[in-house]
Amino acid sequence: MAHAQKLSQIFDVEINTIPLHEKTNLDAVFSNAENDNTLFFVMPVALSRKLSFFNLKKARKWIRKSRIPVLTVGNKEPAEADYQNVVLPLDINCQEKELAQWASYFSAHFQKNCPHIPKENISIHLVYNQYKDKLLNQKVQNNIAFVTKVFDNLEAPYLLHPFTKVDNIYTYGLQFAEKIGNSILLYLLPKHYSFIDLIFGPVANKILGNKEQIPALCLNAMEDNFVLCQ
């Protein structure tokens, strides 16, 4: 509830609590939420059902069915400056550009509704891998060029953080978010599991139930969602 209150302050919106049980009709919940123009769901996620209604399996099921973004949080209380740093990992997936909209939303609303936080402390951090393979690296650079143009048009503050030898840019993004503090990680849930996911477990599990308790805004890739860049 504390994270919901914090986000209510940032976005200047009301909180609506949804009572849940094992037989809750998710389709009805999503339909009502869309009709009410819900901004996003705030979901406390824990590794054990004893600590939260949502364990990793239930959280993934909910997020995959939702057209509305889902913010996953742990049981750690938010600090006053939390959410001032938005960590946006970018890789070769062109659909990750959808996350740019939300990165700019957080930055703009934080500046507007949290005037006690110095503007120079508020930033979007673009984290990306520098591939040795020219084709892969070019795809990443294309995404960066598109996203930075969106931010320039919106006058959103951002910083570029290139890295090398990164196994997964999202799990590395978690480490980066913990390092700089007061962060939120943006994550695009893949439609299908990769071969690596099947061997070592879904990356989504490491994001949703991260031990660092970094809030993560999770989106599904939507074919009817477009980011305009002029």
The 8 nearest C-alpha neighbors of each residue, nearest first, counted from 0:
[[1, 3, 2, 4, 41, 5, 43, 16],
 [2, 0, 4, 3, 5, 76, 77, 6],
 [1, 3, 5, 4, 0, 77, 6, 76],
 [4, 2, 0, 6, 5, 1, 7, 41],
 [5, 3, 7, 1, 2, 6, 0, 8],
 [4, 6, 2, 8, 7, 3, 1, 9],
 [7, 5, 9, 3, 8, 4, 10, 2],
 [8, 6, 4, 12, 11, 5, 10, 9],
 [7, 9, 11, 6, 5, 10, 4, 112],
 [10, 8, 6, 109, 112, 7, 11, 108],
 [9, 11, 7, 12, 8, 108, 6, 112],
 [12, 10, 8, 7, 9, 13, 112, 6],
 [13, 11, 7, 10, 14, 8, 6, 9],
 [12, 14, 7, 15, 11, 4, 8, 10],
 [15, 13, 16, 7, 12, 3, 4, 6],
 [14, 16, 17, 13, 37, 3, 40, 32],
 [15, 17, 14, 18, 0, 19, 3, 41],
 [16, 18, 19, 15, 28, 40, 14, 32],
 [19, 17, 16, 20, 23, 15, 28, 21],
 [20, 18, 23, 17, 21, 22, 52, 24],
 [21, 19, 23, 22, 18, 52, 24, 17],
 [20, 22, 23, 19, 24, 52, 57, 25],
 [21, 23, 20, 24, 19, 25, 18, 26],
 [24, 22, 20, 21, 25, 19, 28, 27],
 [23, 25, 27, 26, 22, 28, 29, 21],
 [26, 24, 28, 27, 23, 29, 61, 64],
 [25, 27, 29, 28, 24, 30, 64, 31],
 [26, 28, 30, 25, 24, 29, 31, 32],
 [27, 29, 25, 31, 26, 30, 32, 24],
 [30, 28, 32, 26, 27, 31, 25, 33],
 [31, 29, 27, 33, 32, 28, 26, 34],
 [32, 30, 34, 28, 33, 29, 27, 35],
 [31, 33, 29, 35, 37, 34, 30, 28],
 [32, 34, 36, 30, 35, 31, 37, 29],
 [33, 35, 31, 32, 36, 30, 37, 29],
 [34, 36, 32, 33, 37, 31, 30, 38],
 [37, 35, 33, 34, 32, 38, 31, 39],
 [36, 38, 32, 35, 39, 33, 67, 40],
 [39, 37, 36, 67, 40, 68, 12, 32],
 [40, 38, 68, 69, 67, 37, 41, 70],
 [39, 41, 69, 70, 42, 68, 67, 38],
 [42, 40, 70, 69, 71, 3, 39, 43],
 [41, 43, 71, 70, 72, 44, 40, 69],
 [44, 42, 72, 73, 71, 51, 53, 41],
 [45, 43, 53, 54, 73, 72, 208, 42],
 [46, 44, 54, 47, 51, 208, 50, 53],
 [45, 47, 54, 55, 208, 48, 44, 50],
 [46, 48, 49, 45, 50, 54, 51, 53],
 [49, 47, 51, 50, 54, 52, 53, 46],
 [48, 50, 47, 51, 52, 45, 46, 54],
 [51, 49, 48, 47, 45, 52, 46, 44],
 [52, 50, 48, 53, 45, 49, 44, 43],
 [53, 51, 48, 54, 50, 49, 44, 43],
 [54, 52, 44, 51, 57, 58, 45, 48],
 [53, 55, 45, 46, 57, 48, 56, 44],
 [56, 54, 58, 57, 59, 204, 46, 53],
 [57, 55, 59, 58, 54, 60, 53, 204],
 [58, 56, 60, 53, 54, 59, 55, 61],
 [57, 59, 55, 61, 60, 56, 53, 54],
 [60, 58, 62, 56, 61, 57, 63, 55],
 [61, 59, 57, 63, 58, 62, 56, 64],
 [60, 62, 58, 64, 59, 63, 57, 65],
 [61, 63, 65, 59, 64, 60, 58, 69],
 [64, 62, 60, 61, 65, 59, 219, 188],
 [65, 63, 62, 61, 60, 66, 25, 26],
 [64, 66, 62, 67, 63, 61, 29, 68],
 [65, 67, 68, 64, 219, 221, 218, 29],
 [66, 68, 65, 39, 69, 38, 40, 218],
 [69, 67, 218, 39, 217, 40, 66, 216],
 [68, 70, 40, 217, 39, 216, 41, 71],
 [69, 71, 216, 41, 215, 42, 40, 217],
 [72, 70, 42, 215, 214, 43, 41, 44],
 [71, 73, 214, 43, 44, 42, 212, 70],
 [72, 74, 212, 43, 75, 44, 45, 71],
 [73, 75, 76, 72, 43, 212, 45, 44],
 [76, 74, 73, 77, 212, 72, 213, 2],
 [75, 77, 74, 1, 78, 2, 73, 0],
 [78, 76, 81, 2, 75, 79, 1, 5],
 [77, 79, 81, 80, 76, 181, 82, 5],
 [78, 80, 81, 77, 5, 181, 116, 82],
 [81, 79, 78, 181, 83, 82, 116, 77],
 [82, 80, 181, 78, 83, 79, 182, 77],
 [81, 83, 182, 84, 183, 181, 80, 85],
 [82, 84, 121, 81, 80, 181, 182, 85],
 [85, 83, 182, 122, 82, 121, 181, 123],
 [84, 86, 123, 183, 182, 124, 184, 102],
 [87, 85, 124, 184, 123, 183, 125, 185],
 [86, 88, 125, 185, 124, 126, 85, 184],
 [89, 87, 126, 127, 125, 169, 168, 172],
 [90, 88, 127, 126, 87, 95, 125, 139],
 [89, 91, 139, 92, 127, 88, 128, 168],
 [90, 92, 139, 138, 93, 135, 89, 142],
 [93, 91, 94, 90, 95, 89, 138, 139],
 [92, 94, 95, 96, 91, 142, 90, 138],
 [95, 93, 96, 92, 97, 220, 187, 98],
 [96, 94, 97, 93, 98, 92, 187, 89],
 [95, 97, 94, 98, 99, 93, 146, 142],
 [98, 96, 95, 99, 94, 100, 226, 225],
 [97, 99, 96, 101, 100, 95, 102, 185],
 [100, 98, 102, 97, 96, 101, 146, 103],
 [101, 99, 103, 98, 102, 97, 104, 226],
 [100, 102, 104, 103, 98, 99, 105, 97],
 [101, 103, 99, 105, 104, 100, 85, 98],
 [102, 104, 106, 101, 100, 105, 107, 155],
 [105, 103, 101, 107, 102, 106, 108, 100],
 [106, 104, 108, 102, 103, 107, 109, 101],
 [105, 107, 103, 109, 104, 108, 110, 102],
 [106, 108, 104, 110, 109, 105, 103, 111],
 [109, 107, 111, 110, 105, 106, 10, 9],
 [108, 110, 106, 9, 113, 112, 111, 107],
 [109, 111, 107, 108, 113, 112, 114, 106],
 [112, 110, 108, 109, 113, 107, 114, 9],
 [111, 113, 109, 9, 108, 110, 114, 8],
 [112, 114, 109, 115, 110, 116, 111, 9],
 [115, 113, 116, 112, 110, 111, 117, 109],
 [114, 116, 113, 117, 112, 118, 110, 80],
 [115, 117, 114, 113, 118, 80, 120, 110],
 [118, 116, 119, 120, 115, 114, 121, 110],
 [119, 117, 120, 121, 116, 110, 114, 122],
 [118, 120, 117, 121, 122, 116, 156, 110],
 [121, 119, 118, 117, 122, 83, 116, 84],
 [122, 120, 83, 118, 119, 84, 106, 117],
 [123, 121, 156, 157, 84, 124, 85, 120],
 [122, 124, 157, 85, 84, 86, 156, 158],
 [123, 125, 86, 158, 157, 87, 85, 126],
 [126, 124, 159, 87, 160, 88, 158, 86],
 [125, 127, 88, 160, 87, 161, 124, 89],
 [128, 126, 89, 161, 88, 162, 90, 168],
 [127, 129, 162, 163, 161, 130, 165, 168],
 [130, 128, 163, 162, 136, 161, 131, 127],
 [131, 129, 136, 132, 128, 135, 163, 133],
 [130, 132, 133, 129, 136, 135, 163, 134],
 [131, 133, 130, 135, 134, 136, 137, 129],
 [134, 132, 136, 135, 137, 131, 130, 138],
 [133, 135, 137, 136, 132, 138, 130, 131],
 [136, 134, 138, 137, 132, 133, 130, 139],
 [135, 137, 130, 133, 139, 138, 134, 129],
 [136, 138, 140, 134, 139, 135, 133, 141],
 [139, 137, 141, 135, 91, 136, 140, 142],
 [138, 140, 91, 136, 142, 90, 137, 141],
 [139, 141, 137, 143, 142, 138, 144, 136],
 [142, 140, 138, 144, 139, 143, 137, 145],
 [141, 143, 145, 139, 140, 144, 146, 138],
 [142, 144, 140, 146, 145, 141, 147, 139],
 [143, 145, 141, 147, 142, 146, 140, 148],
 [146, 144, 142, 148, 143, 147, 141, 149],
 [145, 147, 149, 143, 148, 144, 142, 99],
 [148, 146, 150, 149, 144, 145, 143, 151],
 [147, 149, 151, 145, 146, 150, 152, 144],
 [148, 150, 146, 152, 147, 151, 228, 153],
 [151, 149, 155, 147, 153, 148, 152, 154],
 [152, 150, 154, 148, 153, 149, 147, 155],
 [151, 153, 149, 150, 154, 148, 155, 229],
 [154, 152, 150, 155, 151, 149, 103, 148],
 [155, 153, 151, 152, 150, 156, 149, 103],
 [154, 156, 150, 153, 103, 151, 157, 106],
 [157, 155, 122, 123, 154, 158, 150, 121],
 [158, 156, 123, 122, 124, 155, 159, 125],
 [157, 159, 124, 125, 123, 160, 122, 156],
 [160, 158, 125, 124, 161, 126, 157, 127],
 [159, 161, 126, 125, 127, 162, 158, 124],
 [162, 160, 127, 128, 126, 129, 159, 163],
 [163, 161, 128, 129, 127, 160, 165, 164],
 [162, 164, 129, 128, 165, 130, 161, 127],
 [165, 163, 166, 162, 128, 129, 130, 167],
 [164, 166, 163, 167, 168, 128, 162, 171],
 [167, 165, 164, 168, 171, 170, 128, 163],
 [168, 166, 169, 165, 170, 171, 202, 172],
 [167, 169, 171, 170, 172, 88, 165, 127],
 [170, 168, 172, 171, 167, 88, 173, 186],
 [171, 169, 173, 172, 167, 168, 174, 206],
 [170, 172, 168, 174, 169, 173, 167, 175],
 [171, 173, 169, 175, 170, 174, 168, 176],
 [174, 172, 176, 170, 171, 175, 177, 169],
 [175, 173, 171, 177, 172, 176, 178, 170],
 [174, 176, 172, 178, 173, 177, 171, 179],
 [177, 175, 173, 178, 174, 179, 182, 180],
 [176, 178, 180, 174, 175, 179, 173, 211],
 [177, 179, 175, 176, 180, 174, 173, 182],
 [178, 180, 176, 177, 175, 181, 182, 84],
 [181, 179, 177, 182, 178, 176, 84, 81],
 [182, 180, 81, 82, 80, 84, 83, 179],
 [183, 181, 84, 82, 180, 176, 85, 81],
 [182, 184, 214, 85, 82, 215, 86, 213],
 [185, 183, 215, 86, 85, 216, 214, 87],
 [186, 184, 216, 87, 215, 217, 86, 98],
 [185, 187, 217, 216, 188, 218, 184, 215],
 [186, 188, 218, 217, 219, 189, 95, 220],
 [187, 189, 219, 218, 186, 217, 190, 203],
 [190, 188, 191, 187, 192, 219, 220, 203],
 [189, 191, 188, 192, 220, 219, 63, 187],
 [192, 190, 189, 193, 188, 196, 194, 201],
 [191, 193, 196, 194, 197, 201, 189, 190],
 [194, 192, 196, 195, 191, 197, 201, 198],
 [193, 195, 197, 196, 198, 192, 199, 200],
 [196, 194, 198, 193, 197, 199, 200, 201],
 [197, 195, 201, 200, 193, 199, 194, 198],
 [196, 198, 194, 195, 200, 199, 193, 201],
 [199, 197, 195, 196, 200, 194, 201, 193],
 [198, 200, 196, 197, 195, 201, 202, 194],
 [199, 201, 196, 197, 198, 202, 204, 195],
 [202, 200, 196, 203, 204, 197, 199, 192],
 [201, 203, 205, 204, 196, 200, 206, 170],
 [202, 204, 206, 201, 205, 207, 188, 59],
 [205, 203, 207, 202, 206, 201, 208, 55],
 [206, 204, 209, 202, 203, 208, 207, 170],
 [205, 207, 203, 209, 204, 208, 202, 170],
 [208, 206, 204, 209, 205, 203, 71, 44],
 [209, 207, 205, 206, 204, 45, 44, 46],
 [210, 208, 206, 205, 211, 212, 207, 213],
 [209, 211, 212, 208, 213, 205, 73, 206],
 [210, 212, 209, 213, 177, 173, 174, 208],
 [213, 211, 73, 210, 209, 214, 72, 75],
 [212, 214, 211, 183, 215, 182, 209, 72],
 [215, 213, 72, 183, 71, 212, 184, 70],
 [216, 214, 184, 71, 70, 185, 183, 217],
 [215, 217, 70, 185, 69, 186, 184, 71],
 [218, 216, 186, 69, 68, 187, 215, 70],
 [219, 217, 68, 187, 188, 186, 220, 69],
 [218, 220, 188, 187, 221, 63, 66, 217],
 [219, 221, 94, 218, 222, 187, 188, 189],
 [222, 220, 224, 223, 219, 66, 94, 225],
 [221, 223, 224, 220, 225, 94, 219, 97],
 [224, 222, 221, 225, 220, 226, 66, 97],
 [225, 223, 221, 222, 226, 97, 220, 94],
 [224, 226, 227, 223, 97, 222, 221, 96],
 [225, 227, 97, 228, 224, 96, 100, 99],
 [228, 226, 225, 229, 149, 145, 100, 224],
 [227, 229, 149, 226, 148, 145, 152, 146],
 [228, 227, 152, 149, 148, 145, 226, 151]]
